[in-house]
Amino acid sequence: MSQRRGFGRRDEKEDNVLSISAEAVRAADGAAGMIATAKTQATSETLLAAVLSSLSDDKAEDVVQIDLRGKTEIGDYMIICSGRSTRQVSAMSEKLVERLKGEFGVVARTEGKGTGDWVLIDTGDVIVHIFRPEVREFYQLEKMWQPTTTN
C-alpha cells in the first residue's frame, strides 16, 4: 500500500511540473508575439532615429548618415561614427544593441566587438559602423558610399 501512495505523489509532482511548463510555454508564446509586433512596427526611419539618438547619448563623434535606398539592397541607411577608444567603441555598440532590442525587439547582429577597433552592427534596415578614429581613417568607408561631386 505504501508503494501506491508514493507512486501517486510522484504523479502529482509530474502533473504540477507539466502544468507549470504549459503556463511557461503560453507566456513565452505571448512574449514572442509582442516582440514580433514591436519589430514589425519598427520602420527603417524609426530605427535610424533610435540609432542616432543612442549614438548621440553615448557621445559618438563625427557621425555620418548615408542613404542607401536605391543604391543597394543591403539596407536603407548606413551610419558611420567614431569612438575615442576601444572601450568606448565596445560600450556604444553594446548599448545600441540593448536599446534596439528593448525598444523594438530587434536582434541586431554584431561583428568586431571583442577588439573594439571597428564594430559592425546590422539591424537589417540600418547598418552601423563604429570605429576608433585611426581605423576609420585607414578604411575611409564613407568615401566608398557617399556620392561623388563633380565640379
Chimera marker file (.cmm) of the C-alpha trace (Angstrom):
<marker_set name="trace">
<marker id="1" x="0.000" y="0.000" z="0.000" r="1" g="1" b="0" radius="0.5"/>
<marker id="2" x="2.858" y="2.426" z="0.750" r="1" g="1" b="0" radius="0.5"/>
<marker id="3" x="4.231" y="1.964" z="-2.778" r="1" g="1" b="0" radius="0.5"/>
<marker id="4" x="0.953" y="3.150" z="-4.277" r="1" g="1" b="0" radius="0.5"/>
<marker id="5" x="0.913" y="6.304" z="-2.160" r="1" g="1" b="0" radius="0.5"/>
<marker id="6" x="4.466" y="7.133" z="-3.233" r="1" g="1" b="0" radius="0.5"/>
<marker id="7" x="3.556" y="6.477" z="-6.848" r="1" g="1" b="0" radius="0.5"/>
<marker id="8" x="0.545" y="8.774" z="-6.582" r="1" g="1" b="0" radius="0.5"/>
<marker id="9" x="2.622" y="11.568" z="-5.109" r="1" g="1" b="0" radius="0.5"/>
<marker id="10" x="5.122" y="11.253" z="-7.920" r="1" g="1" b="0" radius="0.5"/>
<marker id="11" x="2.268" y="11.585" z="-10.442" r="1" g="1" b="0" radius="0.5"/>
<marker id="12" x="1.042" y="14.714" z="-8.663" r="1" g="1" b="0" radius="0.5"/>
<marker id="13" x="4.529" y="16.238" z="-8.839" r="1" g="1" b="0" radius="0.5"/>
<marker id="14" x="4.771" y="15.426" z="-12.547" r="1" g="1" b="0" radius="0.5"/>
<marker id="15" x="1.330" y="16.951" z="-13.152" r="1" g="1" b="0" radius="0.5"/>
<marker id="16" x="2.419" y="20.141" z="-11.368" r="1" g="1" b="0" radius="0.5"/>
<marker id="17" x="5.602" y="20.317" z="-13.411" r="1" g="1" b="0" radius="0.5"/>
<marker id="18" x="3.688" y="19.751" z="-16.643" r="1" g="1" b="0" radius="0.5"/>
<marker id="19" x="1.092" y="22.411" z="-15.832" r="1" g="1" b="0" radius="0.5"/>
<marker id="20" x="3.819" y="24.904" z="-14.874" r="1" g="1" b="0" radius="0.5"/>
<marker id="21" x="5.649" y="24.083" z="-18.113" r="1" g="1" b="0" radius="0.5"/>
<marker id="22" x="2.465" y="24.596" z="-20.126" r="1" g="1" b="0" radius="0.5"/>
<marker id="23" x="1.962" y="28.004" z="-18.495" r="1" g="1" b="0" radius="0.5"/>
<marker id="24" x="5.564" y="28.953" z="-19.282" r="1" g="1" b="0" radius="0.5"/>
<marker id="25" x="5.076" y="27.967" z="-22.925" r="1" g="1" b="0" radius="0.5"/>
<marker id="26" x="1.903" y="30.086" z="-23.163" r="1" g="1" b="0" radius="0.5"/>
<marker id="27" x="3.703" y="33.050" z="-21.570" r="1" g="1" b="0" radius="0.5"/>
<marker id="28" x="6.667" y="32.663" z="-23.934" r="1" g="1" b="0" radius="0.5"/>
<marker id="29" x="4.326" y="32.499" z="-26.936" r="1" g="1" b="0" radius="0.5"/>
<marker id="30" x="2.658" y="35.717" z="-25.782" r="1" g="1" b="0" radius="0.5"/>
<marker id="31" x="6.008" y="37.445" z="-25.300" r="1" g="1" b="0" radius="0.5"/>
<marker id="32" x="7.202" y="36.287" z="-28.717" r="1" g="1" b="0" radius="0.5"/>
<marker id="33" x="4.046" y="37.685" z="-30.248" r="1" g="1" b="0" radius="0.5"/>
<marker id="34" x="4.620" y="41.039" z="-28.560" r="1" g="1" b="0" radius="0.5"/>
<marker id="35" x="8.224" y="41.120" z="-29.780" r="1" g="1" b="0" radius="0.5"/>
<marker id="36" x="7.146" y="40.237" z="-33.318" r="1" g="1" b="0" radius="0.5"/>
<marker id="37" x="4.526" y="43.009" z="-33.198" r="1" g="1" b="0" radius="0.5"/>
<marker id="38" x="7.073" y="45.520" z="-31.922" r="1" g="1" b="0" radius="0.5"/>
<marker id="39" x="9.557" y="44.501" z="-34.612" r="1" g="1" b="0" radius="0.5"/>
<marker id="40" x="7.041" y="44.912" z="-37.421" r="1" g="1" b="0" radius="0.5"/>
<marker id="41" x="6.285" y="48.434" z="-36.169" r="1" g="1" b="0" radius="0.5"/>
<marker id="42" x="9.948" y="49.425" z="-36.497" r="1" g="1" b="0" radius="0.5"/>
<marker id="43" x="10.421" y="51.125" z="-39.850" r="1" g="1" b="0" radius="0.5"/>
<marker id="44" x="13.846" y="51.943" z="-41.194" r="1" g="1" b="0" radius="0.5"/>
<marker id="45" x="13.229" y="55.597" z="-40.310" r="1" g="1" b="0" radius="0.5"/>
<marker id="46" x="12.310" y="54.827" z="-36.669" r="1" g="1" b="0" radius="0.5"/>
<marker id="47" x="15.330" y="52.530" z="-36.369" r="1" g="1" b="0" radius="0.5"/>
<marker id="48" x="17.514" y="55.269" z="-37.848" r="1" g="1" b="0" radius="0.5"/>
<marker id="49" x="16.204" y="57.812" z="-35.337" r="1" g="1" b="0" radius="0.5"/>
<marker id="50" x="16.790" y="55.390" z="-32.451" r="1" g="1" b="0" radius="0.5"/>
<marker id="51" x="20.325" y="54.615" z="-33.641" r="1" g="1" b="0" radius="0.5"/>
<marker id="52" x="21.213" y="58.294" z="-33.994" r="1" g="1" b="0" radius="0.5"/>
<marker id="53" x="19.740" y="59.063" z="-30.574" r="1" g="1" b="0" radius="0.5"/>
<marker id="54" x="21.666" y="56.239" z="-28.913" r="1" g="1" b="0" radius="0.5"/>
<marker id="55" x="24.940" y="57.274" z="-30.546" r="1" g="1" b="0" radius="0.5"/>
<marker id="56" x="24.362" y="60.886" z="-29.531" r="1" g="1" b="0" radius="0.5"/>
<marker id="57" x="23.659" y="59.847" z="-25.931" r="1" g="1" b="0" radius="0.5"/>
<marker id="58" x="26.912" y="57.880" z="-25.881" r="1" g="1" b="0" radius="0.5"/>
<marker id="59" x="28.966" y="60.778" z="-27.293" r="1" g="1" b="0" radius="0.5"/>
<marker id="60" x="29.772" y="59.288" z="-30.700" r="1" g="1" b="0" radius="0.5"/>
<marker id="61" x="31.962" y="61.581" z="-32.799" r="1" g="1" b="0" radius="0.5"/>
<marker id="62" x="31.864" y="62.509" z="-36.493" r="1" g="1" b="0" radius="0.5"/>
<marker id="63" x="28.548" y="60.800" z="-37.178" r="1" g="1" b="0" radius="0.5"/>
<marker id="64" x="27.855" y="60.384" z="-40.890" r="1" g="1" b="0" radius="0.5"/>
<marker id="65" x="24.467" y="59.209" z="-42.193" r="1" g="1" b="0" radius="0.5"/>
<marker id="66" x="24.334" y="57.701" z="-45.691" r="1" g="1" b="0" radius="0.5"/>
<marker id="67" x="21.066" y="56.979" z="-47.506" r="1" g="1" b="0" radius="0.5"/>
<marker id="68" x="21.428" y="53.626" z="-49.263" r="1" g="1" b="0" radius="0.5"/>
<marker id="69" x="17.928" y="53.420" z="-50.707" r="1" g="1" b="0" radius="0.5"/>
<marker id="70" x="18.129" y="52.818" z="-54.439" r="1" g="1" b="0" radius="0.5"/>
<marker id="71" x="21.889" y="52.113" z="-54.260" r="1" g="1" b="0" radius="0.5"/>
<marker id="72" x="21.953" y="48.645" z="-52.708" r="1" g="1" b="0" radius="0.5"/>
<marker id="73" x="19.759" y="46.012" z="-51.133" r="1" g="1" b="0" radius="0.5"/>
<marker id="74" x="21.906" y="45.565" z="-48.001" r="1" g="1" b="0" radius="0.5"/>
<marker id="75" x="19.936" y="48.181" z="-46.079" r="1" g="1" b="0" radius="0.5"/>
<marker id="76" x="18.220" y="51.552" z="-46.212" r="1" g="1" b="0" radius="0.5"/>
<marker id="77" x="20.732" y="53.561" z="-44.183" r="1" g="1" b="0" radius="0.5"/>
<marker id="78" x="24.342" y="53.341" z="-43.104" r="1" g="1" b="0" radius="0.5"/>
<marker id="79" x="25.731" y="55.178" z="-40.101" r="1" g="1" b="0" radius="0.5"/>
<marker id="80" x="29.459" y="55.649" z="-39.646" r="1" g="1" b="0" radius="0.5"/>
<marker id="81" x="30.848" y="57.169" z="-36.464" r="1" g="1" b="0" radius="0.5"/>
<marker id="82" x="33.844" y="57.159" z="-34.168" r="1" g="1" b="0" radius="0.5"/>
<marker id="83" x="34.537" y="56.486" z="-30.528" r="1" g="1" b="0" radius="0.5"/>
<marker id="84" x="37.630" y="57.786" z="-28.752" r="1" g="1" b="0" radius="0.5"/>
<marker id="85" x="38.868" y="54.396" z="-27.519" r="1" g="1" b="0" radius="0.5"/>
<marker id="86" x="38.308" y="50.663" z="-27.858" r="1" g="1" b="0" radius="0.5"/>
<marker id="87" x="36.368" y="50.755" z="-24.599" r="1" g="1" b="0" radius="0.5"/>
<marker id="88" x="34.009" y="53.480" z="-25.833" r="1" g="1" b="0" radius="0.5"/>
<marker id="89" x="33.512" y="51.759" z="-29.213" r="1" g="1" b="0" radius="0.5"/>
<marker id="90" x="32.585" y="48.494" z="-27.483" r="1" g="1" b="0" radius="0.5"/>
<marker id="91" x="30.345" y="50.207" z="-24.932" r="1" g="1" b="0" radius="0.5"/>
<marker id="92" x="28.481" y="52.221" z="-27.586" r="1" g="1" b="0" radius="0.5"/>
<marker id="93" x="27.848" y="49.083" z="-29.612" r="1" g="1" b="0" radius="0.5"/>
<marker id="94" x="26.599" y="47.122" z="-26.592" r="1" g="1" b="0" radius="0.5"/>
<marker id="95" x="24.231" y="49.888" z="-25.510" r="1" g="1" b="0" radius="0.5"/>
<marker id="96" x="22.916" y="50.361" z="-29.035" r="1" g="1" b="0" radius="0.5"/>
<marker id="97" x="22.135" y="46.663" z="-29.419" r="1" g="1" b="0" radius="0.5"/>
<marker id="98" x="20.424" y="46.579" z="-25.993" r="1" g="1" b="0" radius="0.5"/>
<marker id="99" x="18.346" y="49.683" z="-26.741" r="1" g="1" b="0" radius="0.5"/>
<marker id="100" x="17.174" y="48.381" z="-30.119" r="1" g="1" b="0" radius="0.5"/>
<marker id="101" x="16.217" y="45.037" z="-28.613" r="1" g="1" b="0" radius="0.5"/>
<marker id="102" x="14.394" y="46.666" z="-25.706" r="1" g="1" b="0" radius="0.5"/>
<marker id="103" x="12.580" y="49.309" z="-27.741" r="1" g="1" b="0" radius="0.5"/>
<marker id="104" x="11.805" y="47.444" z="-30.955" r="1" g="1" b="0" radius="0.5"/>
<marker id="105" x="12.542" y="43.788" z="-30.298" r="1" g="1" b="0" radius="0.5"/>
<marker id="106" x="15.213" y="43.952" z="-32.999" r="1" g="1" b="0" radius="0.5"/>
<marker id="107" x="18.008" y="41.446" z="-32.536" r="1" g="1" b="0" radius="0.5"/>
<marker id="108" x="20.957" y="43.094" z="-34.260" r="1" g="1" b="0" radius="0.5"/>
<marker id="109" x="23.961" y="41.096" z="-35.440" r="1" g="1" b="0" radius="0.5"/>
<marker id="110" x="27.364" y="42.410" z="-34.408" r="1" g="1" b="0" radius="0.5"/>
<marker id="111" x="30.931" y="41.805" z="-35.523" r="1" g="1" b="0" radius="0.5"/>
<marker id="112" x="34.177" y="43.047" z="-34.020" r="1" g="1" b="0" radius="0.5"/>
<marker id="113" x="33.005" y="43.958" z="-30.529" r="1" g="1" b="0" radius="0.5"/>
<marker id="114" x="35.774" y="41.896" z="-28.945" r="1" g="1" b="0" radius="0.5"/>
<marker id="115" x="38.599" y="44.032" z="-30.301" r="1" g="1" b="0" radius="0.5"/>
<marker id="116" x="36.785" y="47.365" z="-30.231" r="1" g="1" b="0" radius="0.5"/>
<marker id="117" x="38.593" y="48.815" z="-33.250" r="1" g="1" b="0" radius="0.5"/>
<marker id="118" x="35.665" y="48.546" z="-35.667" r="1" g="1" b="0" radius="0.5"/>
<marker id="119" x="32.248" y="47.239" z="-34.677" r="1" g="1" b="0" radius="0.5"/>
<marker id="120" x="29.633" y="46.470" z="-37.305" r="1" g="1" b="0" radius="0.5"/>
<marker id="121" x="26.005" y="46.376" z="-36.160" r="1" g="1" b="0" radius="0.5"/>
<marker id="122" x="23.457" y="45.100" z="-38.665" r="1" g="1" b="0" radius="0.5"/>
<marker id="123" x="19.802" y="45.717" z="-37.815" r="1" g="1" b="0" radius="0.5"/>
<marker id="124" x="18.613" y="44.727" z="-41.263" r="1" g="1" b="0" radius="0.5"/>
<marker id="125" x="17.486" y="48.195" z="-42.367" r="1" g="1" b="0" radius="0.5"/>
<marker id="126" x="20.214" y="50.252" z="-40.707" r="1" g="1" b="0" radius="0.5"/>
<marker id="127" x="23.878" y="49.279" z="-40.765" r="1" g="1" b="0" radius="0.5"/>
<marker id="128" x="26.105" y="50.928" z="-38.172" r="1" g="1" b="0" radius="0.5"/>
<marker id="129" x="29.907" y="51.115" z="-38.237" r="1" g="1" b="0" radius="0.5"/>
<marker id="130" x="31.590" y="52.347" z="-35.061" r="1" g="1" b="0" radius="0.5"/>
<marker id="131" x="35.332" y="52.942" z="-35.453" r="1" g="1" b="0" radius="0.5"/>
<marker id="132" x="38.300" y="54.100" z="-33.493" r="1" g="1" b="0" radius="0.5"/>
<marker id="133" x="39.465" y="57.250" z="-35.355" r="1" g="1" b="0" radius="0.5"/>
<marker id="134" x="42.709" y="55.711" z="-36.660" r="1" g="1" b="0" radius="0.5"/>
<marker id="135" x="40.902" y="52.666" z="-38.070" r="1" g="1" b="0" radius="0.5"/>
<marker id="136" x="38.213" y="54.831" z="-39.633" r="1" g="1" b="0" radius="0.5"/>
<marker id="137" x="40.843" y="56.991" z="-41.334" r="1" g="1" b="0" radius="0.5"/>
<marker id="138" x="42.593" y="53.906" z="-42.677" r="1" g="1" b="0" radius="0.5"/>
<marker id="139" x="39.490" y="52.344" z="-44.282" r="1" g="1" b="0" radius="0.5"/>
<marker id="140" x="37.706" y="55.581" z="-45.308" r="1" g="1" b="0" radius="0.5"/>
<marker id="141" x="34.445" y="53.674" z="-45.654" r="1" g="1" b="0" radius="0.5"/>
<marker id="142" x="32.248" y="56.742" z="-46.102" r="1" g="1" b="0" radius="0.5"/>
<marker id="143" x="34.132" y="57.741" z="-49.263" r="1" g="1" b="0" radius="0.5"/>
<marker id="144" x="33.044" y="54.479" z="-50.842" r="1" g="1" b="0" radius="0.5"/>
<marker id="145" x="29.328" y="55.108" z="-50.205" r="1" g="1" b="0" radius="0.5"/>
<marker id="146" x="28.878" y="58.866" z="-50.385" r="1" g="1" b="0" radius="0.5"/>
<marker id="147" x="28.010" y="60.356" z="-53.750" r="1" g="1" b="0" radius="0.5"/>
<marker id="148" x="30.875" y="61.917" z="-55.619" r="1" g="1" b="0" radius="0.5"/>
<marker id="149" x="30.654" y="65.567" z="-56.520" r="1" g="1" b="0" radius="0.5"/>
<marker id="150" x="31.647" y="66.756" z="-59.955" r="1" g="1" b="0" radius="0.5"/>
<marker id="151" x="32.993" y="70.254" z="-60.419" r="1" g="1" b="0" radius="0.5"/>
<link id1="1" id2="2" r="1" g="1" b="0" radius="0.2"/>
<link id1="2" id2="3" r="1" g="1" b="0" radius="0.2"/>
<link id1="3" id2="4" r="1" g="1" b="0" radius="0.2"/>
<link id1="4" id2="5" r="1" g="1" b="0" radius="0.2"/>
<link id1="5" id2="6" r="1" g="1" b="0" radius="0.2"/>
<link id1="6" id2="7" r="1" g="1" b="0" radius="0.2"/>
<link id1="7" id2="8" r="1" g="1" b="0" radius="0.2"/>
<link id1="8" id2="9" r="1" g="1" b="0" radius="0.2"/>
<link id1="9" id2="10" r="1" g="1" b="0" radius="0.2"/>
<link id1="10" id2="11" r="1" g="1" b="0" radius="0.2"/>
<link id1="11" id2="12" r="1" g="1" b="0" radius="0.2"/>
<link id1="12" id2="13" r="1" g="1" b="0" radius="0.2"/>
<link id1="13" id2="14" r="1" g="1" b="0" radius="0.2"/>
<link id1="14" id2="15" r="1" g="1" b="0" radius="0.2"/>
<link id1="15" id2="16" r="1" g="1" b="0" radius="0.2"/>
<link id1="16" id2="17" r="1" g="1" b="0" radius="0.2"/>
<link id1="17" id2="18" r="1" g="1" b="0" radius="0.2"/>
<link id1="18" id2="19" r="1" g="1" b="0" radius="0.2"/>
<link id1="19" id2="20" r="1" g="1" b="0" radius="0.2"/>
<link id1="20" id2="21" r="1" g="1" b="0" radius="0.2"/>
<link id1="21" id2="22" r="1" g="1" b="0" radius="0.2"/>
<link id1="22" id2="23" r="1" g="1" b="0" radius="0.2"/>
<link id1="23" id2="24" r="1" g="1" b="0" radius="0.2"/>
<link id1="24" id2="25" r="1" g="1" b="0" radius="0.2"/>
<link id1="25" id2="26" r="1" g="1" b="0" radius="0.2"/>
<link id1="26" id2="27" r="1" g="1" b="0" radius="0.2"/>
<link id1="27" id2="28" r="1" g="1" b="0" radius="0.2"/>
<link id1="28" id2="29" r="1" g="1" b="0" radius="0.2"/>
<link id1="29" id2="30" r="1" g="1" b="0" radius="0.2"/>
<link id1="30" id2="31" r="1" g="1" b="0" radius="0.2"/>
<link id1="31" id2="32" r="1" g="1" b="0" radius="0.2"/>
<link id1="32" id2="33" r="1" g="1" b="0" radius="0.2"/>
<link id1="33" id2="34" r="1" g="1" b="0" radius="0.2"/>
<link id1="34" id2="35" r="1" g="1" b="0" radius="0.2"/>
<link id1="35" id2="36" r="1" g="1" b="0" radius="0.2"/>
<link id1="36" id2="37" r="1" g="1" b="0" radius="0.2"/>
<link id1="37" id2="38" r="1" g="1" b="0" radius="0.2"/>
<link id1="38" id2="39" r="1" g="1" b="0" radius="0.2"/>
<link id1="39" id2="40" r="1" g="1" b="0" radius="0.2"/>
<link id1="40" id2="41" r="1" g="1" b="0" radius="0.2"/>
<link id1="41" id2="42" r="1" g="1" b="0" radius="0.2"/>
<link id1="42" id2="43" r="1" g="1" b="0" radius="0.2"/>
<link id1="43" id2="44" r="1" g="1" b="0" radius="0.2"/>
<link id1="44" id2="45" r="1" g="1" b="0" radius="0.2"/>
<link id1="45" id2="46" r="1" g="1" b="0" radius="0.2"/>
<link id1="46" id2="47" r="1" g="1" b="0" radius="0.2"/>
<link id1="47" id2="48" r="1" g="1" b="0" radius="0.2"/>
<link id1="48" id2="49" r="1" g="1" b="0" radius="0.2"/>
<link id1="49" id2="50" r="1" g="1" b="0" radius="0.2"/>
<link id1="50" id2="51" r="1" g="1" b="0" radius="0.2"/>
<link id1="51" id2="52" r="1" g="1" b="0" radius="0.2"/>
<link id1="52" id2="53" r="1" g="1" b="0" radius="0.2"/>
<link id1="53" id2="54" r="1" g="1" b="0" radius="0.2"/>
<link id1="54" id2="55" r="1" g="1" b="0" radius="0.2"/>
<link id1="55" id2="56" r="1" g="1" b="0" radius="0.2"/>
<link id1="56" id2="57" r="1" g="1" b="0" radius="0.2"/>
<link id1="57" id2="58" r="1" g="1" b="0" radius="0.2"/>
<link id1="58" id2="59" r="1" g="1" b="0" radius="0.2"/>
<link id1="59" id2="60" r="1" g="1" b="0" radius="0.2"/>
<link id1="60" id2="61" r="1" g="1" b="0" radius="0.2"/>
<link id1="61" id2="62" r="1" g="1" b="0" radius="0.2"/>
<link id1="62" id2="63" r="1" g="1" b="0" radius="0.2"/>
<link id1="63" id2="64" r="1" g="1" b="0" radius="0.2"/>
<link id1="64" id2="65" r="1" g="1" b="0" radius="0.2"/>
<link id1="65" id2="66" r="1" g="1" b="0" radius="0.2"/>
<link id1="66" id2="67" r="1" g="1" b="0" radius="0.2"/>
<link id1="67" id2="68" r="1" g="1" b="0" radius="0.2"/>
<link id1="68" id2="69" r="1" g="1" b="0" radius="0.2"/>
<link id1="69" id2="70" r="1" g="1" b="0" radius="0.2"/>
<link id1="70" id2="71" r="1" g="1" b="0" radius="0.2"/>
<link id1="71" id2="72" r="1" g="1" b="0" radius="0.2"/>
<link id1="72" id2="73" r="1" g="1" b="0" radius="0.2"/>
<link id1="73" id2="74" r="1" g="1" b="0" radius="0.2"/>
<link id1="74" id2="75" r="1" g="1" b="0" radius="0.2"/>
<link id1="75" id2="76" r="1" g="1" b="0" radius="0.2"/>
<link id1="76" id2="77" r="1" g="1" b="0" radius="0.2"/>
<link id1="77" id2="78" r="1" g="1" b="0" radius="0.2"/>
<link id1="78" id2="79" r="1" g="1" b="0" radius="0.2"/>
<link id1="79" id2="80" r="1" g="1" b="0" radius="0.2"/>
<link id1="80" id2="81" r="1" g="1" b="0" radius="0.2"/>
<link id1="81" id2="82" r="1" g="1" b="0" radius="0.2"/>
<link id1="82" id2="83" r="1" g="1" b="0" radius="0.2"/>
<link id1="83" id2="84" r="1" g="1" b="0" radius="0.2"/>
<link id1="84" id2="85" r="1" g="1" b="0" radius="0.2"/>
<link id1="85" id2="86" r="1" g="1" b="0" radius="0.2"/>
<link id1="86" id2="87" r="1" g="1" b="0" radius="0.2"/>
<link id1="87" id2="88" r="1" g="1" b="0" radius="0.2"/>
<link id1="88" id2="89" r="1" g="1" b="0" radius="0.2"/>
<link id1="89" id2="90" r="1" g="1" b="0" radius="0.2"/>
<link id1="90" id2="91" r="1" g="1" b="0" radius="0.2"/>
<link id1="91" id2="92" r="1" g="1" b="0" radius="0.2"/>
<link id1="92" id2="93" r="1" g="1" b="0" radius="0.2"/>
<link id1="93" id2="94" r="1" g="1" b="0" radius="0.2"/>
<link id1="94" id2="95" r="1" g="1" b="0" radius="0.2"/>
<link id1="95" id2="96" r="1" g="1" b="0" radius="0.2"/>
<link id1="96" id2="97" r="1" g="1" b="0" radius="0.2"/>
<link id1="97" id2="98" r="1" g="1" b="0" radius="0.2"/>
<link id1="98" id2="99" r="1" g="1" b="0" radius="0.2"/>
<link id1="99" id2="100" r="1" g="1" b="0" radius="0.2"/>
<link id1="100" id2="101" r="1" g="1" b="0" radius="0.2"/>
<link id1="101" id2="102" r="1" g="1" b="0" radius="0.2"/>
<link id1="102" id2="103" r="1" g="1" b="0" radius="0.2"/>
<link id1="103" id2="104" r="1" g="1" b="0" radius="0.2"/>
<link id1="104" id2="105" r="1" g="1" b="0" radius="0.2"/>
<link id1="105" id2="106" r="1" g="1" b="0" radius="0.2"/>
<link id1="106" id2="107" r="1" g="1" b="0" radius="0.2"/>
<link id1="107" id2="108" r="1" g="1" b="0" radius="0.2"/>
<link id1="108" id2="109" r="1" g="1" b="0" radius="0.2"/>
<link id1="109" id2="110" r="1" g="1" b="0" radius="0.2"/>
<link id1="110" id2="111" r="1" g="1" b="0" radius="0.2"/>
<link id1="111" id2="112" r="1" g="1" b="0" radius="0.2"/>
<link id1="112" id2="113" r="1" g="1" b="0" radius="0.2"/>
<link id1="113" id2="114" r="1" g="1" b="0" radius="0.2"/>
<link id1="114" id2="115" r="1" g="1" b="0" radius="0.2"/>
<link id1="115" id2="116" r="1" g="1" b="0" radius="0.2"/>
<link id1="116" id2="117" r="1" g="1" b="0" radius="0.2"/>
<link id1="117" id2="118" r="1" g="1" b="0" radius="0.2"/>
<link id1="118" id2="119" r="1" g="1" b="0" radius="0.2"/>
<link id1="119" id2="120" r="1" g="1" b="0" radius="0.2"/>
<link id1="120" id2="121" r="1" g="1" b="0" radius="0.2"/>
<link id1="121" id2="122" r="1" g="1" b="0" radius="0.2"/>
<link id1="122" id2="123" r="1" g="1" b="0" radius="0.2"/>
<link id1="123" id2="124" r="1" g="1" b="0" radius="0.2"/>
<link id1="124" id2="125" r="1" g="1" b="0" radius="0.2"/>
<link id1="125" id2="126" r="1" g="1" b="0" radius="0.2"/>
<link id1="126" id2="127" r="1" g="1" b="0" radius="0.2"/>
<link id1="127" id2="128" r="1" g="1" b="0" radius="0.2"/>
<link id1="128" id2="129" r="1" g="1" b="0" radius="0.2"/>
<link id1="129" id2="130" r="1" g="1" b="0" radius="0.2"/>
<link id1="130" id2="131" r="1" g="1" b="0" radius="0.2"/>
<link id1="131" id2="132" r="1" g="1" b="0" radius="0.2"/>
<link id1="132" id2="133" r="1" g="1" b="0" radius="0.2"/>
<link id1="133" id2="134" r="1" g="1" b="0" radius="0.2"/>
<link id1="134" id2="135" r="1" g="1" b="0" radius="0.2"/>
<link id1="135" id2="136" r="1" g="1" b="0" radius="0.2"/>
<link id1="136" id2="137" r="1" g="1" b="0" radius="0.2"/>
<link id1="137" id2="138" r="1" g="1" b="0" radius="0.2"/>
<link id1="138" id2="139" r="1" g="1" b="0" radius="0.2"/>
<link id1="139" id2="140" r="1" g="1" b="0" radius="0.2"/>
<link id1="140" id2="141" r="1" g="1" b="0" radius="0.2"/>
<link id1="141" id2="142" r="1" g="1" b="0" radius="0.2"/>
<link id1="142" id2="143" r="1" g="1" b="0" radius="0.2"/>
<link id1="143" id2="144" r="1" g="1" b="0" radius="0.2"/>
<link id1="144" id2="145" r="1" g="1" b="0" radius="0.2"/>
<link id1="145" id2="146" r="1" g="1" b="0" radius="0.2"/>
<link id1="146" id2="147" r="1" g="1" b="0" radius="0.2"/>
<link id1="147" id2="148" r="1" g="1" b="0" radius="0.2"/>
<link id1="148" id2="149" r="1" g="1" b="0" radius="0.2"/>
<link id1="149" id2="150" r="1" g="1" b="0" radius="0.2"/>
<link id1="150" id2="151" r="1" g="1" b="0" radius="0.2"/>
</marker_set>
